[in-house]
Amino acid sequence: MPPQTPKHIITFKLPNFLDEWPYECRLHPAFEVVDAESKQWVNEYQFFGEKSQKVYDAGRFGLLGSLACPLRSEEFLRVACMFSHMLFLLDEYNEVADPGMAGQLYHIVMEVMHHPYKELDKRNKLGNLVQGCENRFWQQALVLTTLDAAIKSDFVDVFDEYMKSMAEEAHDREAGRVRSVEYYIRFRRVANGASATAALLRFGLTIPEEVLSHPVIESMTLAFVDLVWIINDMHSFAGEFIPTKTVHNIVAIVMAEHDMDVPSAMEWNNNFAKFRVSEFLSNFKRLPSWGQAIDDEVQLYLDSMGYLIRAVDAWSFETERYWGKRGKEIQRTRVVTLDPDMEPRKALLTKQEVERYIAEASSSAKVRL
């Protein structure tokens, strides 16, 4: 059964498993310019009404992209900020989608991923946003690599899994299904977008496949993926848990499976995250050498992961998406109060709006569904 809405006020301490994380907050120097560009890129499609647009803008998704890649080029930063916007916009679609709608969204997005230069009807808002041109997401990302590079197909494959996971989540919501902890961990590695993010960090690099598949690199990548979704679930828990509904959140699922209260489930989450922190950091000393040129790129790849983990946590206090205007206070005190009467975060798109966007895309002869 899904965990029930609490009937009384609950207070707990927010875990701080990154207290000894060596990567500090560091903003990319081109933040202001690229952040403004990425906002304009999304907003020109007018997905939201005026009120929802203000809430979306308070998400500060360009800030997340800029904190995530302080060492990378301005061109990479542009792609990272666009990717951040795209993931959270897709999340808004997914929040209200039923399984059939999620399946249609999958086809719209993956058609663009497989055919990035195919002309799209302008009514296909989501397809055009994903594909873009000039300084927009997928075409701009491809500029960072060669069309025959392995990373292109690797990214498409992992993004395919990410889009399919949305349909599975929609099925779970419809059925009122709560997954086991073991199943959820495997699922979340794909559904959070963290695996796709790890793949995106390879754009602009030329690390050979045999290096990326080395057991130490694979272990660090998996630890990175887990930390990204663990941090996200920790911050999003309060807003997702208040309604009596099935939730895809590790804290709520641990509560349901192990019959724990919120503080105990948070401590479970803290212990799991600490294990992943240790795994990521301790593996640095186990890295072999592949020669100076490759070693330098591997270091940049792993440092990019390190900064991104810090970025997800730090940004979660800056955005109003999870904590509203209380983020800085909660960051300072780590004390969280859940009130059963508090208003949960509302979806920014209605089901009717998403249905309309899908219908407009489907009506275009240039989009194959």
Secondary structure, DSSP 8 states (H G I E B T S, - for coil): ------SS-EEEE---TTTT-S------TTHHHHHHHHHHHHHTT--S-HHHHHHHHTT-HHHHHHHH-TTS-HHHHHHHHHHHHHHHHHHHHHHH--HHHHHHHHHHHHHHHH-TTS---TT-HHHHHHH--TTSHHHHHHHTS-TT-HHHHHHHHHHHHHHHHHHHHHHHHHHT----HHHHHHHHHHHTSHHHHHHHTTTT----HHHHTSHHHHHHHHHHHHHHHHHHHHHHHHHHHSSSS----HHHHHHHHHT--HHHHHHHHHHHHHHHHHHHHHGGGG-----HHHHHHHHHHHHHHHHHHHHHHHHHHHSHHHHGGGHHHHHHH-EEEE-TTS-----SS-HHHHHHHHHHHHT-TTS--
